[in-house]
Amino acid sequence: MKLSDANKKMIASYGRSVLGAAVATYAATNDWSMALNALWAALIPVAMRFLNPGDNAFGKAAAPAE
């Protein structure tokens, strides 16, 4: 499976958001279970943005980059 540039940008953006939440939580609490909770909790807005047909950049209805 070959990823388009738009898909690579989307995955990178989502990855930064999710990883940033986990790292910040671990740094603040020094607790791995809290960091893992932050990982799954950070996926909620990511999924909401992906599923939003009105999101022109990363939503399901986003126009494919040429």
Secondary structure, DSSP 8 states (H G I E B T S, - for coil): ----HHHHHHHHHHHHHHHHHHHHHHHHH--HHHHHHHHHHHHHHHHHHHH-TT-TTTSTT-----
